[in-house]
Amino acid sequence: MNNDLIAEIRAQLKTAPTQLKVFNLLSDQKWHCRKHEGKAIASEQYAGGGGIKGLKRGSQKRAGLVIETEYKYCEVCCKKTKCDRWTGEIQSANSASNIPDSLAQRILQVYSYTDVIEQRKREQHGLVIDHRFPMERWGANEPPHLKSMSDDAIKQKFQLLKKDTSGNHNLLKSRSCERCIKTGKRGTPFGIRFWYQGDENWPSVHQRGAEAEEGCVGCGWYDFETWRNALNQKLAQSDQHK
């Protein structure tokens, strides 16, 4: 066990208290049950960006951690549960660059504060600025955002998703992207099996990195507006042939 590395990571996590708690649990490099150990220290944040996922991704200033997740028999829960173990290794960080406030306001204005899925105008706190190309496939830290980004560049890179008490579309997208990486089967928003380019199978030889973005084109989660327009066009053509 590299005590110097552990001390360094703890120092880097001083400003991220939840991640620090999770890391302290995993720092012994043994398997830990999410059900009775993880939720006890970080509740629902344990597996997400505030916990396991955030530790694996790293940040602009900290490398990511290699964390394994498997179903193991837990003697406390008396059944197989999802467990996590830090291998003691680090990996290249894969994190988003902070969006400057001025740029965030422009993104919201470009889309008229309207979420792309329900097409409802919302207050800022009910919207999430979503990267079309999912972070899970970046393979590296995101370069800093330019405040001078053009409207066309904004539309190419971002879309707005809702996040309120009735649902979190950004979370649904993240889960779909994770399944895509694991299975090679692309997303089906709300169970609708339609792709405006390609089919359900991941079409690119690249799994991560900038080149992998081509594999996302055609999926509704990547560009919901284009996906909806293409689906409506297909339905209209079908009606014409009846």
C-alpha positions in Angstrom: 0.0 0.0 0.0 1.4 3.4 -1.1 0.9 5.6 2.0 2.4 8.6 0.3 -0.1 8.3 -2.6 -3.0 7.9 -0.1 -1.9 11.0 1.8 -1.5 13.0 -1.5 -5.0 12.0 -2.6 -6.5 12.9 0.8 -4.9 16.3 0.6 -6.3 16.8 -3.0 -9.8 15.9 -1.7 -10.0 18.4 1.2 -12.3 20.6 -0.8 -14.6 17.6 -1.8 -15.7 16.2 1.6 -18.1 13.5 0.2 -15.4 12.1 -2.1 -13.0 12.2 0.8 -15.3 10.1 2.9 -15.7 7.6 0.1 -12.0 7.5 -0.5 -11.2 7.0 3.2 -13.5 3.9 3.0 -11.8 2.5 -0.1 -8.3 3.4 0.8 -7.6 0.0 2.4 -8.1 -1.5 -1.1 -10.6 -4.1 0.1 -14.1 -4.7 -1.2 -16.8 -2.6 0.4 -20.6 -3.0 0.1 -22.5 -0.1 -1.3 -25.7 -1.1 0.5 -24.6 -1.0 4.2 -21.3 0.8 4.0 -21.5 3.2 1.1 -25.0 4.7 1.8 -24.0 5.0 5.4 -21.4 7.6 4.6 -22.7 9.3 1.5 -26.3 8.3 1.0 -27.4 8.5 -2.6 -24.2 10.4 -3.6 -22.0 7.4 -3.0 -22.1 6.0 -6.5 -22.4 9.3 -8.4 -20.2 12.3 -9.2 -19.9 13.1 -5.5 -18.5 9.6 -4.8 -17.3 6.6 -6.9 -17.9 8.1 -10.3 -16.2 11.4 -9.3 -13.2 9.6 -7.9 -12.8 7.5 -11.1 -13.1 10.5 -13.3 -10.6 12.7 -11.4 -10.6 16.4 -12.0 -8.6 19.1 -13.7 -6.1 18.9 -10.7 -6.3 15.3 -9.7 -5.8 12.0 -11.5 -8.7 9.5 -11.6 -8.7 6.3 -9.5 -9.0 2.8 -10.8 -12.0 1.4 -8.9 -13.5 -2.0 -9.6 -17.2 -2.7 -9.1 -18.5 -6.3 -8.8 -21.3 -8.2 -7.1 -19.9 -9.9 -4.0 -21.4 -11.8 -1.1 -21.8 -9.4 1.9 -21.8 -11.1 5.3 -23.6 -8.2 6.8 -26.4 -8.1 4.2 -26.4 -11.9 3.9 -26.6 -11.7 0.1 -24.7 -10.6 -3.0 -24.5 -6.8 -3.2 -22.7 -4.3 -5.4 -19.3 -3.8 -4.0 -16.4 -1.4 -4.9 -12.6 -1.7 -4.4 -9.8 0.8 -5.2 -7.0 -1.2 -6.8 -4.4 1.3 -5.5 -3.8 2.6 -9.0 -4.5 5.9 -10.7 -5.5 6.7 -14.2 -5.8 9.7 -16.5 -8.4 12.2 -15.4 -11.5 12.5 -17.5 -13.4 15.5 -16.2 -15.4 18.5 -17.5 -14.0 22.0 -17.6 -15.9 24.6 -15.6 -18.2 26.6 -17.8 -17.7 30.3 -17.0 -20.8 32.0 -15.7 -20.9 34.4 -18.7 -20.8 31.4 -21.1 -23.4 29.5 -19.2 -25.8 32.5 -19.4 -25.2 32.6 -23.2 -26.0 28.9 -23.6 -29.2 29.4 -21.7 -30.1 32.4 -23.8 -29.3 30.6 -27.1 -31.8 27.9 -26.2 -34.3 30.4 -24.7 -34.1 28.6 -21.3 -36.0 25.7 -22.9 -35.3 22.0 -22.3 -34.9 20.0 -25.5 -37.0 17.0 -24.5 -40.2 18.5 -23.1 -39.8 21.8 -24.9 -40.7 23.8 -21.8 -39.2 27.1 -20.8 -37.8 26.8 -17.3 -36.1 28.7 -14.6 -32.3 28.3 -14.6 -32.3 26.0 -11.6 -34.5 23.6 -13.5 -32.1 23.1 -16.4 -28.8 21.3 -16.9 -26.3 22.3 -19.5 -25.6 18.9 -21.1 -22.5 18.0 -23.2 -23.9 16.1 -26.2 -20.8 13.9 -26.3 -20.9 12.0 -23.0 -18.0 12.5 -20.5 -17.7 8.7 -20.1 -16.2 8.5 -23.6 -13.9 11.5 -23.5 -10.8 9.7 -22.4 -9.2 12.9 -21.2 -9.9 16.2 -19.4 -12.0 18.7 -21.3 -10.0 21.7 -22.6 -11.0 25.1 -21.0 -14.2 26.7 -22.5 -13.7 29.9 -24.4 -16.1 32.7 -23.3 -16.2 33.8 -26.9 -17.6 30.5 -28.2 -20.0 31.2 -31.1 -23.7 30.3 -31.1 -23.1 27.6 -33.7 -20.3 26.1 -31.6 -22.7 26.2 -28.5 -25.4 24.3 -30.5 -22.8 21.8 -31.7 -21.5 21.1 -28.2 -24.4 21.5 -25.7 -28.1 21.0 -25.2 -30.4 21.8 -22.3 -32.0 19.0 -20.3 -34.4 19.3 -17.4 -33.7 18.6 -13.7 -36.6 19.1 -11.3 -38.6 17.2 -8.7 -40.4 15.2 -11.4 -37.4 13.9 -13.2 -33.7 14.3 -14.2 -33.2 13.7 -17.9 -29.4 14.2 -17.5 -29.3 11.2 -15.2 -31.3 9.1 -17.6 -28.9 10.0 -20.3 -25.9 9.1 -18.1 -27.3 5.7 -17.3 -28.0 5.1 -21.0 -24.4 6.1 -22.0 -23.0 3.8 -19.3 -25.0 0.9 -20.7 -23.8 1.7 -24.2 -20.2 1.6 -23.2 -20.7 -1.7 -21.4 -22.9 -3.5 -24.0 -22.1 -1.8 -27.3 -25.9 -1.1 -27.7 -26.9 2.5 -28.2 -29.6 4.4 -26.3 -33.3 4.2 -26.7 -34.8 7.3 -25.1 -38.0 6.4 -23.2 -37.8 3.0 -24.8 -38.2 4.2 -28.4 -36.0 2.1 -30.7 -35.1 4.7 -33.3 -31.8 6.1 -34.5 -31.6 8.9 -37.1 -28.3 7.5 -38.3 -27.1 3.9 -38.0 -28.8 1.3 -35.7 -28.6 0.1 -32.1 -25.0 -1.2 -32.5 -22.1 1.1 -31.6 -20.8 1.9 -35.1 -17.3 3.3 -34.3 -14.0 1.4 -33.9 -13.1 4.0 -31.3 -14.5 3.6 -27.8 -13.0 6.7 -26.2 -11.4 10.0 -27.3 -12.5 12.6 -29.7 -12.8 10.1 -32.6 -15.5 8.2 -30.6 -18.0 11.1 -30.9 -18.9 9.8 -34.4 -20.4 6.7 -32.7 -22.9 8.9 -30.8 -24.4 10.5 -33.9 -27.8 9.0 -34.5 -28.6 8.5 -30.9 -31.5 10.5 -29.4 -29.6 11.2 -26.2 -26.8 12.8 -28.3 -29.0 15.2 -30.2 -32.6 14.9 -29.1 -33.9 17.7 -31.4 -32.5 16.1 -34.5 -33.7 12.7 -33.3 -37.2 13.9 -32.8 -37.4 15.7 -36.1 -36.1 12.6 -37.9 -38.6 10.4 -36.1 -41.5 12.8 -37.0 -40.4 12.8 -40.6 -40.3 9.0 -40.7 -43.8 8.8 -39.2 -45.1 11.4 -41.7 -43.7 9.4 -44.6 -45.3 6.2 -43.2 -48.7 8.0 -43.1 -48.3 9.0 -46.7 -47.9 5.4 -47.8 -51.0 4.2 -46.1 
